[in-house]
Amino acid sequence: MDIIIKQSSNIKPKNIISEHHKSIIDFSKTWKGDYEELNSFLKSFSIAASADIDIIKPYFRDWSNMDGYADLLVRPKNKFECAIILKTCYNCNILLTISAGKTNLTGSATPRGGIILSTSLLTEPDIELDLENKDASAPTGIPLEDFRNRVLEISDQKLYYPVDPTSRNDAYVGGTLSCNASGFIPGQKGATRYWVKELEFLLPNGDLVHIKRGQYISENGIFSLDYEGKTISLPVPTYNRPKIKNASGIFSDENGIVDLIDLIIGSEGILGIITSCKLGLTDYPKENLELFLSLSSESDAIDFYEFLYDYFDHDMSKITALEYFGYNSQNYMNHKEFLFSNENDVGIYLQIPIFSNSLDSKIDEWIKILQSFNSKLDLDSVVVLNDPESWKKFFEARHSLPDNALTKTHRIGGVSIITDTIVPNYNFRIYLEKVHKNLRRSKIEYLLFGHLGDCHLHFHLIPKKNQEKESLEAYDYMIDLSSKLGGVYSAEHGTGKRKRNDFKKCYGEEAVTMIKNLKTTIDPNNFLNKGNLIG
Ligand SMILES: Cc1cc2nc3c(=O)[nH]c(=O)nc-3n(C[C@H](O)[C@H](O)[C@H](O)COP(=O)(O)OP(=O)(O)OC[C@H]3O[C@@H](n4cnc5c(N)ncnc54)[C@H](O)[C@@H]3O)c2cc1C
């Protein structure tokens, strides 16, 4: 069913807690920085809050392992409580950091003092499915995997939400929206942005905006926030953001035409809090054909990617995974003898959804496709992973890879670096060649694996204790080279606090200013998620 949406660049935010406005303003006039007093004030609205260090401490660090601290933890149960907290922090100028599953690798949920707002109790509204329109509404404070499982359950295994980041058991729906997380499906269907239909969103001042995709589109680079008696112009960034798998910086458009939903997805919480959403769904395959292929070199693997890219007419999302286990991966993989027969081979995991055919006919179809690739592929070495025992071994092998690499780094006293760079597919081969050459010169131990379907591979560096300088230089080399070749420093992990400098190097100081200009119009004191993207 087509729904006609009236398009506009004028947004009318709504104050949903007007009855509390006066008490918040009165409190802000007298508050002198006492967090116990703030704790009591927020509790007077029945908001779960605590200044107990033992309760707050687990929120100081996220998966980035950067140091953080805070004075108070709040756990709002709904958008009204979120609005009260935001309005209070906005008026009192108190730092506020939004924390969800804490699985980010960039310090984006690491607090820098003030309040931590945990979204763990934001479990309203219930998940509701619209089978006809193939979408589901969801709260933002639940693990993504819970949402995915519930969709399958309610739809009787007919529909599913296909974004499947490896961290999906721990990452929350809101965290994945805020970081534009992506999973195994190659192409734009693998990333969160593609599936977002609606957002319920609170601006830093606590006012609510309900957004449908296509409803708010900026005009000449500007959105207008219309309040009674005044209009605030919101300038959207216009830096040139490569149209590839991309989690670097806020969404932008050189012509200044941006959907408000796109501006918020991937903005790492600096523009406000997402309190609920409506996400698109797609047909759930009745089963998948799961294959593991061995090839004798990285060059053959890139040939295979290019072959499939042509075969699928440039739409790689017709397969649901094309993962790569490249240089040195075998040495860090459990069960490698099950997957590989030659120790120098590289591996590819291929997942093909089956909607109507039988598994056997799909296998026959793919034997023909693989035969037409070329003679570099030994069909006898292809492992079908469809039986539970084979799948279990493959699953363990895949997960053992980063674990074993991290364990080794700890053992030798170094600090791992895992890159997230990406370049357009036409520069993929040259990028890899140059990086390998540079890493070989540096003599740092490393391995290479990742999402071949997006030309997005992770170099996992395992430097010795005395190689810290070399490993940072090698990292910088990759960041510079990726942007020189039309790519970016982050395809899926984002910027947070850790990669701010990478953002500046990739897009320039002007782009930093653009984000600052946008942020300042709605958060002049920079109290919300301070430190992410722009200091
Ligand atoms: C082992 C591991 C595997 C991973 N695999 C992948 C992967 O396959 N693909 C991928 O893309 N990423 C991956 N990541 C990175 C990470 O899981 C994602 O970035 C994820 O989206 C973060 O979600 P979270 O709930 O943990 O958010 P958090 O880490 O808690 O927060 C991330 C950011 O989102 C903001 N935020 C959270 N909720 C909201 C909200 N409701 N409104 C506004 N802002 C909000 C926070 O303030 C912060 O800026 C992985 C991480 C780990 C540790």
The ligand as an SDF file (V2000), in Angstrom:
LIG
                    3D

 53 58  0  0  0  0  0  0  0  0999 V2000
   32.5990   -8.1990   19.1390 C   0  0  0  0  0  0  0  0  0  0  0  0
   32.0410   -7.0360   18.3580 C   0  0  0  0  0  0  0  0  0  0  0  0
   31.5710   -7.2580   17.0760 C   0  0  0  0  0  0  0  0  0  0  0  0
   31.0510   -6.1810   16.3410 C   0  0  0  0  0  0  0  0  0  0  0  0
   30.5520   -6.4270   15.0980 N   0  0  0  0  0  0  0  0  0  0  0  0
   30.0180   -5.4140   14.3890 C   0  0  0  0  0  0  0  0  0  0  0  0
   29.4780   -5.6700   13.0850 C   0  0  0  0  0  0  0  0  0  0  0  0
   29.4570   -6.8020   12.6000 O   0  0  0  0  0  0  0  0  0  0  0  0
   28.9660   -4.6130   12.4030 N   0  0  0  0  0  0  0  0  0  0  0  0
   28.9450   -3.3520   12.9350 C   0  0  0  0  0  0  0  0  0  0  0  0
   28.4580   -2.4350   12.2670 O   0  0  0  0  0  0  0  0  0  0  0  0
   29.4470   -3.0910   14.1580 N   0  0  0  0  0  0  0  0  0  0  0  0
   29.9700   -4.0790   14.9010 C   0  0  0  0  0  0  0  0  0  0  0  0
   30.4720   -3.8210   16.1520 N   0  0  0  0  0  0  0  0  0  0  0  0
   30.3780   -2.4510   16.6990 C   0  0  0  0  0  0  0  0  0  0  0  0
   29.1010   -2.2070   17.5550 C   0  0  0  0  0  0  0  0  0  0  0  0
   28.5410   -3.4080   17.9540 O   0  0  0  0  0  0  0  0  0  0  0  0
   28.0560   -1.3990   16.8230 C   0  0  0  0  0  0  0  0  0  0  0  0
   28.5570   -0.1120   16.5840 O   0  0  0  0  0  0  0  0  0  0  0  0
   26.6990   -1.2640   17.5510 C   0  0  0  0  0  0  0  0  0  0  0  0
   25.8210   -0.6020   16.6890 O   0  0  0  0  0  0  0  0  0  0  0  0
   26.7330   -0.4850   18.8570 C   0  0  0  0  0  0  0  0  0  0  0  0
   25.4840   -0.6770   19.5220 O   0  0  0  0  0  0  0  0  0  0  0  0
   25.3650   -0.5660   21.1100 P   0  0  0  0  0  0  0  0  0  0  0  0
   23.9500   -0.7990   21.4890 O   0  0  0  0  0  0  0  0  0  0  0  0
   26.3530   -1.4050   21.7670 O   0  0  0  0  0  0  0  0  0  0  0  0
   25.6700    0.9780   21.3160 O   0  0  0  0  0  0  0  0  0  0  0  0
   26.6590    1.6800   22.3370 P   0  0  0  0  0  0  0  0  0  0  0  0
   28.0230    1.1620   22.1430 O   0  0  0  0  0  0  0  0  0  0  0  0
   26.1060    1.6560   23.7020 O   0  0  0  0  0  0  0  0  0  0  0  0
   26.5650    3.1620   21.7870 O   0  0  0  0  0  0  0  0  0  0  0  0
   27.0150    3.4800   20.5070 C   0  0  0  0  0  0  0  0  0  0  0  0
   26.6060    4.9120   20.1660 C   0  0  0  0  0  0  0  0  0  0  0  0
   25.1980    4.9900   19.9900 O   0  0  0  0  0  0  0  0  0  0  0  0
   24.6390    6.0130   20.8340 C   0  0  0  0  0  0  0  0  0  0  0  0
   23.2850    5.5720   21.1700 N   0  0  0  0  0  0  0  0  0  0  0  0
   22.9140    4.3870   21.6740 C   0  0  0  0  0  0  0  0  0  0  0  0
   21.5770    4.3260   21.7970 N   0  0  0  0  0  0  0  0  0  0  0  0
   21.0960    5.4990   21.3400 C   0  0  0  0  0  0  0  0  0  0  0  0
   19.7820    6.0430   21.2080 C   0  0  0  0  0  0  0  0  0  0  0  0
   18.7010    5.3590   21.5710 N   0  0  0  0  0  0  0  0  0  0  0  0
   19.6620    7.2870   20.7030 N   0  0  0  0  0  0  0  0  0  0  0  0
   20.7510    7.9980   20.3190 C   0  0  0  0  0  0  0  0  0  0  0  0
   22.0070    7.5360   20.4350 N   0  0  0  0  0  0  0  0  0  0  0  0
   22.1740    6.3030   20.9380 C   0  0  0  0  0  0  0  0  0  0  0  0
   25.6120    6.0780   21.9980 C   0  0  0  0  0  0  0  0  0  0  0  0
   25.5500    7.3080   22.6570 O   0  0  0  0  0  0  0  0  0  0  0  0
   26.9300    5.9060   21.2700 C   0  0  0  0  0  0  0  0  0  0  0  0
   27.2940    7.1260   20.6870 O   0  0  0  0  0  0  0  0  0  0  0  0
   31.0190   -4.8690   16.9050 C   0  0  0  0  0  0  0  0  0  0  0  0
   31.4960   -4.6720   18.2010 C   0  0  0  0  0  0  0  0  0  0  0  0
   31.9980   -5.7350   18.9220 C   0  0  0  0  0  0  0  0  0  0  0  0
   32.4790   -5.4760   20.3100 C   0  0  0  0  0  0  0  0  0  0  0  0
  1  2  1  0
  2  3  1  0
  2 52  2  0
  3  4  2  0
  4  5  1  0
  4 50  1  0
  5  6  2  0
  6  7  1  0
  6 13  1  0
  7  8  2  0
  7  9  1  0
  9 10  1  0
 10 11  2  0
 10 12  1  0
 12 13  2  0
 13 14  1  0
 14 15  1  0
 14 50  1  0
 15 16  1  0
 16 17  1  0
 16 18  1  0
 18 19  1  0
 18 20  1  0
 20 21  1  0
 20 22  1  0
 22 23  1  0
 23 24  1  0
 24 25  2  0
 24 26  1  0
 24 27  1  0
 27 28  1  0
 28 29  2  0
 28 30  1  0
 28 31  1  0
 31 32  1  0
 32 33  1  0
 33 34  1  0
 33 48  1  0
 34 35  1  0
 35 36  1  0
 35 46  1  0
 36 37  1  0
 36 45  1  0
 37 38  2  0
 38 39  1  0
 39 40  1  0
 39 45  2  0
 40 41  1  0
 40 42  2  0
 42 43  1  0
 43 44  2  0
 44 45  1  0
 46 47  1  0
 46 48  1  0
 48 49  1  0
 50 51  2  0
 51 52  1  0
 52 53  1  0
M  END
$$$$
